[in-house]
Amino acid sequence: MLTDLVRHGFGVALMPWSAAERARPHVVTIPLRPPAPNRRLALVWRRDRLTAQRRAFLDLAGHD
């Protein structure tokens, strides 16, 4: 499952909010800001693996 890859440190994923919510507490989930797709999506990543590349992606996504 996609959340398993994220939980094991293999990147960041866009996924439906309902699936992202079930991945907690092992990963971070944040809702996307508008304009976003009509579905509720979230970015998820392993809590203890925020690399410079992931930080750059999150900056592009508008995460503080």
CYANA upper distance limits for C-alpha pairs under 8 A (distance plus 0.5 A):
  1 MET  CA      5 LEU  CA      7.31
  2 LEU  CA      6 VAL  CA      7.01
  2 LEU  CA     13 ALA  CA      7.89
  3 THR  CA      7 ARG  CA      6.46
  3 THR  CA     13 ALA  CA      8.39
  3 THR  CA     20 ALA  CA      7.88
  3 THR  CA     23 ALA  CA      6.75
  3 THR  CA     44 VAL  CA      8.15
  4 ASP  CA      8 HIS  CA      6.68
  5 LEU  CA      9 GLY  CA      7.00
  5 LEU  CA     10 PHE  CA      5.77
  5 LEU  CA     11 GLY  CA      7.79
  6 VAL  CA     10 PHE  CA      5.65
  6 VAL  CA     11 GLY  CA      5.95
  6 VAL  CA     12 VAL  CA      6.56
  6 VAL  CA     13 ALA  CA      7.58
  6 VAL  CA     27 VAL  CA      7.86
  6 VAL  CA     44 VAL  CA      7.36
  6 VAL  CA     45 TRP  CA      5.78
  6 VAL  CA     46 ARG  CA      6.25
  7 ARG  CA     26 HIS  CA      6.74
  7 ARG  CA     27 VAL  CA      6.47
  7 ARG  CA     45 TRP  CA      7.10
  7 ARG  CA     46 ARG  CA      5.36
  8 HIS  CA     46 ARG  CA      7.39
  9 GLY  CA     45 TRP  CA      7.73
  9 GLY  CA     46 ARG  CA      6.16
  9 GLY  CA     49 ARG  CA      6.89
 11 GLY  CA     45 TRP  CA      6.93
 11 GLY  CA     46 ARG  CA      8.46
 11 GLY  CA     54 ARG  CA      7.96
 12 VAL  CA     43 LEU  CA      6.96
 12 VAL  CA     44 VAL  CA      6.06
 12 VAL  CA     45 TRP  CA      5.49
 12 VAL  CA     54 ARG  CA      7.59
 13 ALA  CA     42 ALA  CA      8.32
 13 ALA  CA     43 LEU  CA      5.98
 13 ALA  CA     44 VAL  CA      6.08
 13 ALA  CA     45 TRP  CA      7.65
 14 LEU  CA     41 LEU  CA      6.75
 14 LEU  CA     42 ALA  CA      6.13
 14 LEU  CA     43 LEU  CA      5.49
 14 LEU  CA     44 VAL  CA      7.52
 15 MET  CA     19 ALA  CA      7.30
 15 MET  CA     20 ALA  CA      6.97
 15 MET  CA     41 LEU  CA      5.67
 15 MET  CA     42 ALA  CA      6.15
 15 MET  CA     43 LEU  CA      7.37
 16 PRO  CA     20 ALA  CA      6.82
 16 PRO  CA     39 ARG  CA      7.46
 16 PRO  CA     40 ARG  CA      6.28
 16 PRO  CA     41 LEU  CA      4.88
 16 PRO  CA     42 ALA  CA      6.88
 17 TRP  CA     21 GLU  CA      6.53
 17 TRP  CA     31 PRO  CA      7.91
 17 TRP  CA     40 ARG  CA      5.72
 17 TRP  CA     41 LEU  CA      5.21
 17 TRP  CA     42 ALA  CA      5.92
 18 SER  CA     22 ARG  CA      7.24
 19 ALA  CA     23 ALA  CA      7.27
 20 ALA  CA     24 ARG  CA      7.77
 20 ALA  CA     29 THR  CA      6.84
 20 ALA  CA     41 LEU  CA      8.46
 20 ALA  CA     42 ALA  CA      6.90
 20 ALA  CA     43 LEU  CA      8.35
 20 ALA  CA     44 VAL  CA      7.32
 21 GLU  CA     29 THR  CA      7.60
 23 ALA  CA     27 VAL  CA      6.80
 24 ARG  CA     28 VAL  CA      7.43
 24 ARG  CA     29 THR  CA      8.05
 26 HIS  CA     46 ARG  CA      6.94
 26 HIS  CA     47 ARG  CA      7.04
 27 VAL  CA     44 VAL  CA      6.50
 27 VAL  CA     45 TRP  CA      5.68
 27 VAL  CA     46 ARG  CA      4.95
 27 VAL  CA     47 ARG  CA      5.54
 28 VAL  CA     43 LEU  CA      8.19
 28 VAL  CA     44 VAL  CA      5.71
 28 VAL  CA     45 TRP  CA      5.96
 28 VAL  CA     46 ARG  CA      6.90
 28 VAL  CA     47 ARG  CA      6.14
 29 THR  CA     42 ALA  CA      6.41
 29 THR  CA     43 LEU  CA      6.12
 29 THR  CA     44 VAL  CA      5.25
 29 THR  CA     45 TRP  CA      7.79
 30 ILE  CA     42 ALA  CA      5.77
 30 ILE  CA     43 LEU  CA      6.21
 30 ILE  CA     44 VAL  CA      7.58
 30 ILE  CA     63 HIS  CA      8.46
 31 PRO  CA     40 ARG  CA      7.70
 31 PRO  CA     41 LEU  CA      6.71
 31 PRO  CA     42 ALA  CA      5.16
 31 PRO  CA     43 LEU  CA      7.47
 32 LEU  CA     36 ALA  CA      6.82
 32 LEU  CA     40 ARG  CA      8.12
 32 LEU  CA     41 LEU  CA      6.79
 32 LEU  CA     42 ALA  CA      6.29
 32 LEU  CA     43 LEU  CA      7.85
 32 LEU  CA     61 ALA  CA      7.99
 33 ARG  CA     62 GLY  CA      7.83
 36 ALA  CA     40 ARG  CA      8.41
 37 PRO  CA     41 LEU  CA      8.15
 45 TRP  CA     49 ARG  CA      7.96
 45 TRP  CA     50 LEU  CA      8.07
 46 ARG  CA     50 LEU  CA      7.79
 50 LEU  CA     54 ARG  CA      6.44
 50 LEU  CA     55 ARG  CA      6.91
 51 THR  CA     55 ARG  CA      6.60
 52 ALA  CA     56 ALA  CA      6.67
 53 GLN  CA     57 PHE  CA      6.85
 54 ARG  CA     58 LEU  CA      6.60
 55 ARG  CA     59 ASP  CA      6.60
 56 ALA  CA     60 LEU  CA      6.86
 57 PHE  CA     61 ALA  CA      6.77
 58 LEU  CA     62 GLY  CA      6.75
 58 LEU  CA     63 HIS  CA      5.88
 58 LEU  CA     64 ASP  CA      8.49
 59 ASP  CA     63 HIS  CA      6.14
 59 ASP  CA     64 ASP  CA      7.66
